[in-house]
Amino acid sequence: MSFNLEELNRKEGEVVRIIYGVENALSAGLYCISMAKETIDLYAEGIGVYSMFHYPEALKLNREALIRGVRIRVITEITKDNLASVKEGLQYISDV
């Protein structure tokens, strides 16, 4: 299933969209970070935190969002395996 980023711009009220595929999810996530105006709320499974904080384009966009005043909050499980990634990523988010 292909994904069109322009679909996210439609003003249809609150709509849930299921996005399939790593490339589509990554594109949608980066687009949402770049367009956020107030708050970004994310959920990442324990291992997902590593990839979230080790993708250079996402880190750049997160930093830009923070400078714009966007609050970035992440809900995740903190384990001994991802603790270093969480600590490193704290500079790119507002709250864990």
N, CA, C and O atoms as a printed pandas DataFrame, in Angstrom:
     atom_number atom_name residue_name chain_id  residue_number  x_coord  y_coord  z_coord
0              1         N          MET        A               1    0.851   -1.179    0.000
1              2        CA          MET        A               1    0.000    0.000    0.000
2              3         C          MET        A               1    0.895    1.239    0.000
3              4         O          MET        A               1    1.739    1.388    0.883
4              5         N          SER        A               2    0.725    2.103   -0.953
5              6        CA          SER        A               2    1.519    3.318   -0.997
6              7         C          SER        A               2    0.916    4.375   -0.070
7              8         O          SER        A               2   -0.251    4.304    0.313
8              9         N          PHE        A               3    1.736    5.338    0.270
9             10        CA          PHE        A               3    1.313    6.374    1.208
10            11         C          PHE        A               3    1.626    7.729    0.609
11            12         O          PHE        A               3    2.725    7.952    0.103
12            13         N          ASN        A               4    0.667    8.629    0.666
13            14        CA          ASN        A               4    0.818    9.963    0.109
14            15         C          ASN        A               4    0.834   10.966    1.261
15            16         O          ASN        A               4   -0.147   11.083    1.996
16            17         N          LEU        A               5    1.946   11.692    1.422
17            18        CA          LEU        A               5    2.058   12.648    2.525
18            19         C          LEU        A               5    1.006   13.741    2.453
19            20         O          LEU        A               5    0.628   14.298    3.483
20            21         N          GLU        A               6    0.527   14.057    1.263
21            22        CA          GLU        A               6   -0.492   15.093    1.133
22            23         C          GLU        A               6   -1.787   14.701    1.843
23            24         O          GLU        A               6   -2.585   15.567    2.202
24            25         N          GLU        A               7   -1.996   13.405    2.044
25            26        CA          GLU        A               7   -3.192   12.958    2.763
26            27         C          GLU        A               7   -3.216   13.502    4.184
27            28         O          GLU        A               7   -4.292   13.709    4.744
28            29         N          LEU        A               8   -2.048   13.738    4.777
29            30        CA          LEU        A               8   -1.984   14.244    6.144
30            31         C          LEU        A               8   -2.442   15.690    6.247
31            32         O          LEU        A               8   -2.786   16.147    7.337
32            33         N          ASN        A               9   -2.453   16.412    5.147
33            34        CA          ASN        A               9   -2.844   17.816    5.153
34            35         C          ASN        A               9   -4.349   18.026    5.039
35            36         O          ASN        A               9   -4.830   19.139    5.251
36            37         N          ARG        A              10   -5.082   17.004    4.716
37            38        CA          ARG        A              10   -6.533   17.156    4.572
38            39         C          ARG        A              10   -7.154   17.546    5.899
39            40         O          ARG        A              10   -6.806   16.996    6.944
40            41         N          LYS        A              11   -8.066   18.489    5.854
41            42        CA          LYS        A              11   -8.751   18.969    7.059
42            43         C          LYS        A              11  -10.055   18.202    7.220
43            44         O          LYS        A              11  -11.120   18.690    6.842
44            45         N          GLU        A              12   -9.970   17.009    7.777
45            46        CA          GLU        A              12  -11.154   16.168    7.943
46            47         C          GLU        A              12  -11.489   15.956    9.408
47            48         O          GLU        A              12  -12.190   15.001    9.746
48            49         N          GLY        A              13  -11.011   16.814   10.274
49            50        CA          GLY        A              13  -11.183   16.569   11.696
50            51         C          GLY        A              13  -10.138   15.563   12.139
51            52         O          GLY        A              13   -9.124   15.376   11.467
52            53         N          GLU        A              14  -10.380   14.928   13.249
53            54        CA          GLU        A              14   -9.414   13.952   13.749
54            55         C          GLU        A              14   -9.670   12.612   13.076
55            56         O          GLU        A              14  -10.765   12.054   13.149
56            57         N          VAL        A              15   -8.645   12.119   12.427
57            58        CA          VAL        A              15   -8.740   10.862   11.693
58            59         C          VAL        A              15   -7.543    9.999   12.052
59            60         O          VAL        A              15   -6.421   10.493   12.165
60            61         N          VAL        A              16   -7.783    8.722   12.228
61            62        CA          VAL        A              16   -6.696    7.781   12.478
62            63         C          VAL        A              16   -6.322    7.149   11.155
63            64         O          VAL        A              16   -7.184    6.667   10.421
64            65         N          ARG        A              17   -5.040    7.152   10.855
65            66        CA          ARG        A              17   -4.559    6.529    9.626
66            67         C          ARG        A              17   -3.562    5.443   10.000
67            68         O          ARG        A              17   -2.680    5.657   10.832
68            69         N          ILE        A              18   -3.704    4.292    9.389
69            70        CA          ILE        A              18   -2.767    3.203    9.586
70            71         C          ILE        A              18   -1.777    3.262    8.439
71            72         O          ILE        A              18   -2.163    3.251    7.270
72            73         N          ILE        A              19   -0.503    3.323    8.780
73            74        CA          ILE        A              19    0.544    3.448    7.777
74            75         C          ILE        A              19    1.340    2.148    7.778
75            76         O          ILE        A              19    1.835    1.711    8.818
76            77         N          TYR        A              20    1.456    1.544    6.619
77            78        CA          TYR        A              20    2.161    0.279    6.485
78            79         C          TYR        A              20    3.529    0.486    5.851
79            80         O          TYR        A              20    3.681    1.299    4.939
80            81         N          GLY        A              21    4.507   -0.241    6.331
81            82        CA          GLY        A              21    5.829   -0.229    5.737
82            83         C          GLY        A              21    6.762    0.749    6.405
83            84         O          GLY        A              21    6.364    1.851    6.783
84            85         N          VAL        A              22    8.015    0.338    6.550
85            86        CA          VAL        A              22    9.011    1.142    7.229
86            87         C          VAL        A              22    9.233    2.468    6.518
87            88         O          VAL        A              22    9.258    3.515    7.165
88            89         N          GLU        A              23    9.392    2.444    5.208
89            90        CA          GLU        A              23    9.645    3.676    4.458
90            91         C          GLU        A              23    8.481    4.653    4.592
91            92         O          GLU        A              23    8.693    5.852    4.774
92            93         N          ASN        A              24    7.257    4.146    4.503
93            94        CA          ASN        A              24    6.083    5.010    4.636
94            95         C          ASN        A              24    5.985    5.598    6.045
95            96         O          ASN        A              24    5.690    6.782    6.211
96            97         N          ALA        A              25    6.234    4.768    7.050
97            98        CA          ALA        A              25    6.161    5.248    8.437
98            99         C          ALA        A              25    7.238    6.291    8.702
99           100         O          ALA        A              25    6.981    7.293    9.369
100          101         N          LEU        A              26    8.426    6.065    8.191
101          102        CA          LEU        A              26    9.517    7.016    8.379
102          103         C          LEU        A              26    9.203    8.345    7.698
103          104         O          LEU        A              26    9.390    9.409    8.288
104          105         N          SER        A              27    8.729    8.282    6.463
105          106        CA          SER        A              27    8.368    9.511    5.744
106          107         C          SER        A              27    7.280   10.282    6.474
107          108         O          SER        A              27    7.369   11.501    6.625
108          109         N          ALA        A              28    6.250    9.570    6.928
109          110        CA          ALA        A              28    5.150   10.222    7.637
110          111         C          ALA        A              28    5.632   10.830    8.946
111          112         O          ALA        A              28    5.235   11.941    9.297
112          113         N          GLY        A              29    6.486   10.110    9.671
113          114        CA          GLY        A              29    7.001   10.620   10.937
114          115         C          GLY        A              29    7.823   11.887   10.762
115          116         O          GLY        A              29    7.659   12.848   11.513
116          117         N          LEU        A              30    8.701   11.889    9.777
117          118        CA          LEU        A              30    9.524   13.070    9.517
118          119         C          LEU        A              30    8.666   14.246    9.088
119          120         O          LEU        A              30    8.912   15.383    9.491
120          121         N          TYR        A              31    7.667   13.975    8.275
121          122        CA          TYR        A              31    6.757   15.030    7.834
122          123         C          TYR        A              31    6.010   15.626    9.028
123          124         O          TYR        A              31    5.890   16.845    9.146
124          125         N          CYS        A              32    5.515   14.768    9.906
125          126        CA          CYS        A              32    4.768   15.247   11.077
126          127         C          CYS        A              32    5.644   16.084   12.001
127          128         O          CYS        A              32    5.197   17.101   12.531
128          129         N          ILE        A              33    6.894   15.659   12.195
129          130        CA          ILE        A              33    7.807   16.446   13.035
130          131         C          ILE        A              33    8.006   17.831   12.424
131          132         O          ILE        A              33    7.980   18.838   13.131
132          133         N          SER        A              34    8.204   17.872   11.119
133          134        CA          SER        A              34    8.476   19.159   10.470
134          135         C          SER        A              34    7.266   20.089   10.474
135          136         O          SER        A              34    7.430   21.307   10.398
136          137         N          MET        A              35    6.060   19.543   10.560
137          138        CA          MET        A              35    4.845   20.358   10.504
138          139         C          MET        A              35    4.248   20.673   11.873
139          140         O          MET        A              35    3.337   21.496   11.968
140          141         N          ALA        A              36    4.741   20.039   12.931
141          142        CA          ALA        A              36    4.160   20.217   14.267
142          143         C          ALA        A              36    4.286   21.663   14.727
143          144         O          ALA        A              36    5.290   22.330   14.474
144          145         N          LYS        A              37    3.244   22.132   15.407
145          146        CA          LYS        A              37    3.225   23.501   15.894
146          147         C          LYS        A              37    3.245   23.588   17.422
147          148         O          LYS        A              37    3.747   24.573   17.965
148          149         N          GLU        A              38    2.714   22.586   18.130
149          150        CA          GLU        A              38    2.633   22.660   19.584
150          151         C          GLU        A              38    3.245   21.457   20.288
151          152         O          GLU        A              38    4.162   21.607   21.095
152          153         N          THR        A              39    2.738   20.257   19.984
153          154        CA          THR        A              39    3.138   19.072   20.730
154          155         C          THR        A              39    3.263   17.874   19.802
155          156         O          THR        A              39    2.475   17.705   18.871
156          157         N          ILE        A              40    4.261   17.052   20.068
157          158        CA          ILE        A              40    4.400   15.753   19.412
158          159         C          ILE        A              40    4.421   14.718   20.526
159          160         O          ILE        A              40    5.271   14.777   21.414
160          161         N          ASP        A              41    3.492   13.774   20.486
161          162        CA          ASP        A              41    3.452   12.682   21.451
162          163         C          ASP        A              41    3.781   11.394   20.707
163          164         O          ASP        A              41    3.116   11.047   19.731
164          165         N          LEU        A              42    4.806   10.687   21.170
165          166        CA          LEU        A              42    5.270    9.473   20.508
166          167         C          LEU        A              42    5.260    8.301   21.462
167          168         O          LEU        A              42    5.453    8.454   22.668
168          169         N          TYR        A              43    5.032    7.133   20.903
169          170        CA          TYR        A              43    5.215    5.887   21.648
170          171         C          TYR        A              43    6.252    5.082   20.883
171          172         O          TYR        A              43    6.163    4.955   19.662
172          173         N          ALA        A              44    7.225    4.543   21.585
173          174        CA          ALA        A              44    8.222    3.671   20.971
174          175         C          ALA        A              44    8.444    2.481   21.878
175          176         O          ALA        A              44    8.649    2.631   23.083
176          177         N          GLU        A              45    8.403    1.294   21.289
177          178        CA          GLU        A              45    8.747    0.113   22.069
178          179         C          GLU        A              45   10.196    0.242   22.508
179          180         O          GLU        A              45   10.956    1.015   21.924
180          181         N          GLY        A              46   10.572   -0.490   23.506
181          182        CA          GLY        A              46   11.910   -0.380   24.081
182          183         C          GLY        A              46   13.022   -0.356   23.056
183          184         O          GLY        A              46   13.915    0.488   23.140
184          185         N          ILE        A              47   12.993   -1.257   22.093
185          186        CA          ILE        A              47   14.051   -1.309   21.088
186          187         C          ILE        A              47   13.881   -0.185   20.059
187          188         O          ILE        A              47   14.858    0.219   19.429
188          189         N          GLY        A              48   12.676    0.319   19.882
189          190        CA          GLY        A              48   12.416    1.384   18.921
190          191         C          GLY        A              48   13.067    2.698   19.288
191          192         O          GLY        A              48   13.306    3.539   18.421
192          193         N          VAL        A              49   13.351    2.883   20.550
193          194        CA          VAL        A              49   14.004    4.112   21.008
194          195         C          VAL        A              49   15.374    4.245   20.357
195          196         O          VAL        A              49   15.784    5.346   19.989
196          197         N          TYR        A              50   16.078    3.140   20.213
197          198        CA          TYR        A              50   17.404    3.188   19.601
198          199         C          TYR        A              50   17.329    3.786   18.204
199          200         O          TYR        A              50   18.085    4.701   17.878
200          201         N          SER        A              51   16.426    3.278   17.382
201          202        CA          SER        A              51   16.331    3.786   16.007
202          203         C          SER        A              51   15.814    5.223   15.984
203          204         O          SER        A              51   16.203    6.005   15.116
204          205         N          MET        A              52   14.947    5.574   16.923
205          206        CA          MET        A              52   14.408    6.932   16.958
206          207         C          MET        A              52   15.505    7.960   17.226
207          208         O          MET        A              52   15.451    9.067   16.690
208          209         N          PHE        A              53   16.482    7.620   18.030
209          210        CA          PHE        A              53   17.539    8.559   18.387
210          211         C          PHE        A              53   18.830    8.364   17.594
211          212         O          PHE        A              53   19.843    8.987   17.910
212          213         N          HIS        A              54   18.810    7.519   16.580
213          214        CA          HIS        A              54   20.008    7.295   15.777
214          215         C          HIS        A              54   19.751    7.511   14.293
215          216         O          HIS        A              54   20.500    7.010   13.455
216          217         N          TYR        A              55   18.712    8.244   13.963
217          218        CA          TYR        A              55   18.426    8.572   12.575
218          219         C          TYR        A              55   18.686   10.075   12.421
219          220         O          TYR        A              55   17.904   10.881   12.923
220          221         N          PRO        A              56   19.764   10.465   11.740
221          222        CA          PRO        A              56   20.194   11.874   11.714
222          223         C          PRO        A              56   19.114   12.867   11.272
223          224         O          PRO        A              56   19.013   13.952   11.845
224          225         N          GLU        A              57   18.321   12.526   10.285
225          226        CA          GLU        A              57   17.294   13.460    9.813
226          227         C          GLU        A              57   16.240   13.701   10.898
227          228         O          GLU        A              57   15.770   14.825   11.070
228          229         N          ALA        A              58   15.873   12.646   11.626
229          230        CA          ALA        A              58   14.891   12.794   12.704
230          231         C          ALA        A              58   15.458   13.659   13.830
231          232         O          ALA        A              58   14.746   14.495   14.387
232          233         N          LEU        A              59   16.727   13.464   14.166
233          234        CA          LEU        A              59   17.345   14.273   15.220
234          235         C          LEU        A              59   17.379   15.745   14.823
235          236         O          LEU        A              59   17.100   16.624   15.638
236          237         N          LYS        A              60   17.722   16.003   13.571
237          238        CA          LYS        A              60   17.750   17.381   13.077
238          239         C          LYS        A              60   16.361   18.019   13.165
239          240         O          LYS        A              60   16.219   19.149   13.630
240          241         N          LEU        A              61   15.348   17.288   12.717
241          242        CA          LEU        A              61   13.987   17.828   12.748
242          243         C          LEU        A              61   13.486   17.990   14.184
243          244         O          LEU        A              61   12.777   18.951   14.485
244          245         N          ASN        A              62   13.846   17.068   15.067
245          246        CA          ASN        A              62   13.452   17.213   16.475
246          247         C          ASN        A              62   14.068   18.466   17.073
247          248         O          ASN        A              62   13.390   19.221   17.770
248          249         N          ARG        A              63   15.358   18.694   16.803
249          250        CA          ARG        A              63   16.023   19.886   17.335
250          251         C          ARG        A              63   15.342   21.155   16.801
251          252         O          ARG        A              63   15.108   22.099   17.555
252          253         N          GLU        A              64   15.029   21.171   15.505
253          254        CA          GLU        A              64   14.349   22.331   14.909
254          255         C          GLU        A              64   12.975   22.536   15.537
255          256         O          GLU        A              64   12.564   23.671   15.779
256          257         N          ALA        A              65   12.260   21.436   15.804
257          258        CA          ALA        A              65   10.943   21.540   16.429
258          259         C          ALA        A              65   11.059   22.124   17.834
259          260         O          ALA        A              65   10.257   22.973   18.222
260          261         N          LEU        A              66   12.049   21.675   18.592
261          262        CA          LEU        A              66   12.252   22.218   19.938
262          263         C          LEU        A              66   12.554   23.710   19.884
263          264         O          LEU        A              66   12.059   24.470   20.717
264          265         N          ILE        A              67   13.347   24.134   18.928
265          266        CA          ILE        A              67   13.663   25.555   18.769
266          267         C          ILE        A              67   12.397   26.347   18.443
267          268         O          ILE        A              67   12.251   27.489   18.878
268          269         N          ARG        A              68   11.474   25.741   17.675
269          270        CA          ARG        A              68   10.194   26.401   17.349
270          271         C          ARG        A              68    9.246   26.427   18.541
271          272         O          ARG        A              68    8.192   27.061   18.482
272          273         N          GLY        A              69    9.614   25.744   19.625
273          274        CA          GLY        A              69    8.759   25.721   20.803
274          275         C          GLY        A              69    7.839   24.521   20.876
275          276         O          GLY        A              69    6.935   24.492   21.711
276          277         N          VAL        A              70    8.044   23.529   20.023
277          278        CA          VAL        A              70    7.228   22.317   20.041
278          279         C          VAL        A              70    7.669   21.446   21.214
279          280         O          VAL        A              70    8.865   21.258   21.439
280          281         N          ARG        A              71    6.716   20.923   21.949
281          282        CA          ARG        A              71    6.997   20.019   23.064
282          283         C          ARG        A              71    6.964   18.598   22.527
283          284         O          ARG        A              71    5.958   18.176   21.957
284          285         N          ILE        A              72    8.057   17.850   22.703
285          286        CA          ILE        A              72    8.149   16.478   22.195
286          287         C          ILE        A              72    8.190   15.532   23.388
287          288         O          ILE        A              72    9.116   15.569   24.198
288          289         N          ARG        A              73    7.160   14.678   23.482
289          290        CA          ARG        A              73    7.059   13.742   24.601
290          291         C          ARG        A              73    7.093   12.311   24.063
291          292         O          ARG        A              73    6.468   12.007   23.048
292          293         N          VAL        A              74    7.826   11.441   24.751
293          294        CA          VAL        A              74    7.976   10.053   24.330
294          295         C          VAL        A              74    7.584    9.136   25.474
295          296         O          VAL        A              74    8.033    9.306   26.607
296          297         N          ILE        A              75    6.745    8.167   25.165
297          298        CA          ILE        A              75    6.410    7.111   26.114
298          299         C          ILE        A              75    7.134    5.863   25.636
299          300         O          ILE        A              75    6.984    5.450   24.486
300          301         N          THR        A              76    7.920    5.264   26.522
301          302        CA          THR        A              76    8.659    4.054   26.172
302          303         C          THR        A              76    9.001    3.281   27.429
303          304         O          THR        A              76    8.909    3.802   28.540
304          305         N          GLU        A              77    9.389    2.057   27.246
305          306        CA          GLU        A              77    9.909    1.255   28.340
306          307         C          GLU        A              77   11.418    1.490   28.391
307          308         O          GLU        A              77   12.108    1.338   27.383
308          309         N          ILE        A              78   11.919    1.855   29.550
309          310        CA          ILE        A              78   13.350    2.057   29.709
310          311         C          ILE        A              78   13.934    0.790   30.329
311          312         O          ILE        A              78   13.537    0.365   31.414
312          313         N          THR        A              79   14.880    0.205   29.614
313          314        CA          THR        A              79   15.519   -1.031   30.058
314          315         C          THR        A              79   17.031   -0.836   30.089
315          316         O          THR        A              79   17.541    0.195   29.648
316          317         N          LYS        A              80   17.735   -1.819   30.605
317          318        CA          LYS        A              80   19.197   -1.735   30.603
318          319         C          LYS        A              80   19.732   -1.733   29.173
319          320         O          LYS        A              80   20.819   -1.211   28.925
320          321         N          ASP        A              81   18.987   -2.308   28.229
321          322        CA          ASP        A              81   19.437   -2.367   26.846
322          323         C          ASP        A              81   19.287   -1.044   26.100
323          324         O          ASP        A              81   20.048   -0.769   25.173
324          325         N          ASN        A              82   18.313   -0.223   26.493
325          326        CA          ASN        A              82   18.106    1.034   25.757
326          327         C          ASN        A              82   18.415    2.282   26.587
327          328         O          ASN        A              82   18.234    3.401   26.107
328          329         N          LEU        A              83   18.871    2.105   27.806
329          330        CA          LEU        A              83   19.113    3.239   28.692
330          331         C          LEU        A              83   20.085    4.247   28.085
331          332         O          LEU        A              83   19.849    5.452   28.165
332          333         N          ALA        A              84   21.159    3.779   27.489
333          334        CA          ALA        A              84   22.133    4.694   26.881
334          335         C          ALA        A              84   21.497    5.501   25.750
335          336         O          ALA        A              84   21.754    6.697   25.618
336          337         N          SER        A              85   20.671    4.851   24.940
337          338        CA          SER        A              85   19.989    5.563   23.848
338          339         C          SER        A              85   19.021    6.604   24.382
339          340         O          SER        A              85   18.930    7.708   23.845
340          341         N          VAL        A              86   18.297    6.254   25.441
341          342        CA          VAL        A              86   17.354    7.206   26.038
342          343         C          VAL        A              86   18.110    8.410   26.579
343          344         O          VAL        A              86   17.708    9.549   26.343
344          345         N          LYS        A              87   19.195    8.174   27.300
345          346        CA          LYS        A              87   19.978    9.280   27.851
346          347         C          LYS        A              87   20.530   10.173   26.742
347          348         O          LYS        A              87   20.492   11.398   26.854
348          349         N          GLU        A              88   21.040    9.564   25.673
349          350        CA          GLU        A              88   21.574   10.327   24.548
350          351         C          GLU        A              88   20.468   11.135   23.862
351          352         O          GLU        A              88   20.696   12.264   23.429
352          353         N          GLY        A              89   19.282   10.556   23.766
353          354        CA          GLY        A              89   18.178   11.209   23.077
354          355         C          GLY        A              89   17.506   12.320   23.849
355          356         O          GLY        A              89   16.711   13.066   23.278
356          357         N          LEU        A              90   17.803   12.454   25.143
357          358        CA          LEU        A              90   17.152   13.482   25.959
358          359         C          LEU        A              90   17.382   14.891   25.434
359          360         O          LEU        A              90   16.576   15.782   25.703
360          361         N          GLN        A              91   18.451   15.111   24.701
361          362        CA          GLN        A              91   18.711   16.437   24.152
362          363         C          GLN        A              91   17.794   16.765   22.971
363          364         O          GLN        A              91   17.739   17.913   22.530
364          365         N          TYR        A              92   17.075   15.763   22.460
365          366        CA          TYR        A              92   16.218   15.962   21.284
366          367         C          TYR        A              92   14.732   15.912   21.620
367          368         O          TYR        A              92   13.902   16.015   20.716
368          369         N          ILE        A              93   14.374   15.757   22.884
369          370        CA          ILE        A              93   12.975   15.681   23.282
370          371         C          ILE        A              93   12.747   16.501   24.542
371          372         O          ILE        A              93   13.695   16.929   25.201
372          373         N          SER        A              94   11.489   16.713   24.862
373          374        CA          SER        A              94   11.140   17.477   26.060
374          375         C          SER        A              94   10.962   16.591   27.279
375          376         O          SER        A              94   11.457   16.913   28.359
376          377         N          ASP        A              95   10.251   15.465   27.114
377          378        CA          ASP        A              95    9.911   14.589   28.240
378          379         C          ASP        A              95    9.942   13.126   27.817
379          380         O          ASP        A              95    9.612   12.785   26.681
380          381         N          VAL        A              96   10.346   12.264   28.757
381          382        CA          VAL        A              96   10.244   10.809   28.566
382          383         C          VAL        A              96    9.286   10.311   29.611
383          384         O          VAL        A              96    9.015    9.112   29.678
